[in-house]
Amino acid sequence: MRRQMLLTVAASTIVVLAAFLIPLAWLIRSSTADRATSEATVGVQPLAAVVGVADAATIGLAVEQVRSTLGEPVTVFLGDGQVLGDQRPRSQSVLLAASGRAFSSDSANGTREVLFPVIGRSDGTAVVRIEIPGATLTRGVAAAWVVLGVLGVTLLALALLLADRLARSFLRPVHALTDTATRLGGGDLHARVRPGGPPEVVAAGRAVNRLGSRIEELLREERETVADLSHRLRTPVTALRLDADELHDPEERERLAADVEELSRSVDQLITEARRPVREGVAAACDAGAVVGDRAAFWLVLAEDTDRAMTVEIPDKPMPVRLTQADLAVAVDAILGNVFAHTPDGVAIDVRLLSRPDGGALLVVEDDGPGLPGPEVVGRGQSGAGGSGLGLDIVRRSAEASGGCMQLTQGTNGGLRVLMEIGPPT
């Protein structure tokens, strides 16, 4: 916008300067030529008085004196045919002046001749002619044009400088508004703009501030609602823990108690995540290898109970990614939970964690099950296999929040292959 404003001001200023300076330049040239003509005419007027009363010898001396004074060619054409001074032919202009008419004319080579008759001589009408070269007619014009050019450039520069100042003052609140909107988009819901500038920009700034406040309010309400709902789960979890303690089979009691404990930890973690400040986690990071290894070990117990061959390949090196440990763990549980929920017992599972060339990690989970029931499973709240439809959407959102993506493809043995691309920490 700033560049467009400068171009607009430059174009309009150039048009105005051209409309002003071009006629002025032509006027200067015309005035200079008229002044030179006037000076030459005044300079030869004493000669006309001499031509009217003196003889040829006296006129010749007077012509030489005027020539030396003016420095221009001077010629006198007498009525008897004599030509005194600079020898010039008796042209049509001279004959026309001899008829009693005074005038000036410009020749093709840029010179100007001034002729006026002298009436009253006994030998007929004489004609006095002075020739003004083109250099005399345009003396000082080039310097005046240079001054006009410098003046035009200076005025154009001043106009652009003023336009740039105005553009900066106009765009400063726009840049502040853009910066605030960018911060809001990045998760900083406390970002606010100080409205300023034109009324339209002020109105836009106030609207952005109201939008940020409303988003923060809605998100706070949503988190509190999730936290309240999660807190209500503690009562049935406590009941399950009491029921597990009443089991007589020690092995069953221990296994169910472990499951209840894991469920309790998940509920506590859900409450903690729901109450976490919005800005926390924007620049989150964790070791993907450690998190995936931990969650794979948890699901490996269930895989053994359901006769599933589960292979896990994780590089023996740190793999930092742009996700919190809790968010990545939830995503891994969602992927593996879908496998256990929607494939029959005995289906093999392959879990691999790979490094990305530009940082981050690539989690690949492949099974030998029936594959995707349909493309609608990637929609939030939709499922073709009796589930809630939230699992894969959680994975997708976590991947995109880290700067990556999620892809669902067909595995080597016809099953589902889930590729979760996780970006590097910022």
Beta strands, then each sheet from edge to edge (+ up, - down):
strand 1: 74-77
strand 2: 83-85
strand 3: 103-106
strand 4: 112-118
strand 5: 126-132
strand 6: 286-287
strand 7: 310-313
strand 8: 320-321
strand 9: 349-355
strand 10: 361-367
strand 11: 405-410
strand 12: 416-422
sheet 1: 2+ 1- 5+ 4- 3+
sheet 2: 6+ 8-
sheet 3: 7+ 9+ 10- 12+ 11-
end
